[in-house]
Amino acid sequence: MKDYGLVSIITPSWNCGKFVEETLQSILAQTYAHWELLFQDDCSTDNTKQIVLAYAEKDARIKYACNPQNSGAAITRNNALKRAKGKWIAFLDSDDLWLPNKLEEQLKFMVDNNYAFSYTNYSEINEQSHELGKIITGPKHITKYGMYAYCWPGCLTVMYNQEIVGNIQIKHIEKNNDYALWLKVIQYADCHLLDKTLAKYRKRTGSISNHSYVQLIKWHYRLFHESEQRNMLLSTVLTIGNLIFGTLKKILYIKNI
């Protein structure tokens, strides 16, 4: 198998002991083996640490670290990114899953087409790992303006070339921290879709997708105003645009299977 270089897998976690073993198994099952897993624990109070350390003892590619104190998703992801040594950065939350060929196919897609930033389709599963009958996709080519219009990529599907993009860090915001990251990456490279379903997103009770529109509006406004430092008017316009394109996504890019 061709070696495309080291992939640093960024996995932030908090109290995912119920799911993390299945996530680890999906990484270990990858057909592309040149990776490091940077597991960053946000001071879990369940058995997450014990499970991950047991795997790390058997495979040196799994590297566990814990925040000094509970810090939230943005700082946890930042701390993992600081440790990344790979040419490529990929993301997998500690309750989501990859199909075995995810890394191999995405790397080939990016190298063959000289892309520095890409994402794939994904399906939705429930807390029992049962498919929910939906495939989520998106635009084939996302420019800077397209990314500001909406957060099209699912975090668990994104990969970018760190040699081109650099080591990105984002401001601490309560929600939308993955979107904040893509808005930084898109400044260096357009994002391209590999139109294959290579990951599984676990839809859980209390996830951001289950919150009210009022909360979503508030989080989007804070993203643009605080993280992106846009003025009040532009932040409001971008927030409204996100709501419109979010509706468009449901019509065009969510498929029932």
N, C-alpha and C positions, 0 to 999 in steps of 0.2 A: 504494500500500500504506500502511496506517495505521502511523504512527510511535508505538510504545509507549514510547519512551525508549531510552537507551543500555544495552546489555547488556555487562557486563564478563565475558569468558570467562577462567576461571582454569585455566591449563595448567602444572602442575609437570612437570619432566622430569629424567631422568638416563639417559644412554646409550640413547636411543631413535632414533638415526639411521636404523635399519632401517625404522622405521614412521612417523616424524614427518611425512614429506612427504604420505603418504596422509591423515593426520590434518589437516594444514593445508588440503589440498584439500577435505576435507569441510566445513571451516569457511568457506572461500571460496565454496563452492557454496550457502551458505544463502540462502534466498529473502528472509529478513529481513537487511538490510544494515547496520543501525545498531548496530554492535558494535565493541568493542576486544578484541584478544587479548593478554592479559597472560601472556606465556610466561616462566616462571621456571626457569632451568636450575640444577641442583644440581651444578655443576662437572663436566659430562660430559667424558669422555676420548675419545669417538668424534667423529663429524662432525656431531653435533646442532647445534652453534652455527653452523657454516657453512651448513647447510641453512636454518635459521630466518632467519638474517640475509639470505640471498639473497632470501627471500620478503618480508622486512621492507623491503628496498630498493624493492620494487615496490608495496607496499601499506602506507601509514602506519598503518593500523589494527592491524598486527602489531607488538607492542612487546616486544622481547627484553631480559631482564635476567638476570644470573648472581649467585648467592650468593657472598659473599667466600670461603667455604670450603664443602666438602661438609657438609651439615647435616641431611639426612634429609627425609622427605616432609612432616612437620608444619610445620617451619620454612619449607620451600620454599613450601608453600601459603600460610602466613601472610604471607610476603614479597610474594607476588602479590596477596593480598587488600589489603594496605596501599596498593597502587598503584591500586586499583579506583576509577573515577570514575562508574560506571554506576548507574542506578536498580536494575537487575537484575543478579544474580550467577548465572552458570552455570559448570559445571565439565566439563572434558573432558581426561582424561589424554592424554599425548602418543603413545599407541599405540592409542587408541580412536577411534571414528568416529561422526559424526552423519549422519542422513538429511537431505536438503536442506531439508525443511520443519520441522525440529525446533524451531528458535527461534520461527518464525512461529506455529506451531500452539500451542506451549506458552504463549507470551505472550498470545494470544487467549483461551485457556482460563483463564488466571489473571485477566486484566482483566475478562472477561465475568462471572466468578463471584466477583470481589473476593477472590481468594486471594493470600496472600503467600508461600506455600511449596508447591512441587509437585514431582512426579517423573513419569516415564513408564515404559513397558515398554522392554525392550531384548532383543536377540538376542545369542547368543554366536558368535564367529568364532575361527578358529585363527590361527597365526602367518602363514599364507599367505592370510589374509582369506577363507577358505572358511567358509560357515555350518556350524554344528555341530548344527543341528536343534533348538535350544531357545529358547524365549521365556520371559523372567523378568518376572513382574509382581508385584503385592502388594496389600495392602488399599487400598480406595478412600479411606479416611479414617484418618489416623494421628494420634492424640492424643499428649500428652506421655507418658502411661503406655504407649501402644502402641510408641513409639519406644524407651523403655527396655527393653521386652520383646525387641525385635530391631531390627537395622539393615535395615529393609525397602528403602529407596531405593538404587538403583545410582548411584554418584557421577556417572557420565557423563550421568545424566538429570535431576539436581536443578537447580532454579532457585528463587531467593528474592528478595524485594523488599528491597533494602538500606536503603531509606528507612524501612521499618518495623522490620527486624531489627537494623540497624546494622552496623558493621564488626567482624565476629567474628574473634577470635584464639583459638587453642587451645594447650594445653600440648604440649611436645615429648614424644611417645610414639612408640615404634618402629613399632607397627602400629595399625590401627583409627582413624587420625587423621581419616578422613572421617566415621566414626561419631561421634567426639568433636565434630565440627563440627555434625552434625545435632542432637545432644543440646543444643547451645547454641541453635541456631536454633528448635527446637521450643518453647523457653521463650516465644517471641514470637508464634508462629503454628502452627496445626495444618498438617499436610502432606496434600495431596490428589493422587490419582492421575489423570493423563490416560491413559486406557486405550487407548493407541496405541503401537506399536513404532516408536520414532524414533531409536534409537541402536544401536551395535554394540560390544559389549565383547570385547576381544581376550584370549582365555584363553591364557596363556603358561606355559611351564615355570618352576616356582619361584614362581608366584603364591600369595597367601595361601590361596586355596581349595584348593590342593594340599597344604597342610601337615597334620600330624597333629592329632588331637583334643587331645592334651596341650599342644601349642603354642597352639592356638586358645583353650583354657581359660586358659592363662597370660596371653595377650594381652588377653582379655576382662576378666579379673580386674584387670589393671593399668589398663585403661581406666576402670573404675568406681572403683577404689581410689585411683589416682594422679591421673587427669585430672578425674574427677568428685568426688573427695575424699569418697567414701562410706566408712563404717566397714567393717571386715572382714566382719562378718556380712551386711550388706546387699550388699556387693560379691560375696560368694559366692552369695547368693540370686539376684541379677541375672545372674550368670554361668551358673548352672544354668538359669534361665529362658531365656536366649539359646540354650542348647543344645536345649531343648525346642522353642522356636519356630523354630529353624533346621531341625529335622526337619519341623515343620508346613509350613514354606515349601516344602520339597522335594515335599511331597504336594499342596499346594493351589495353589502359585504358580509352579511350573516346568512349562511345557507343551512337549511334543514336537511338532514340526511336520514 
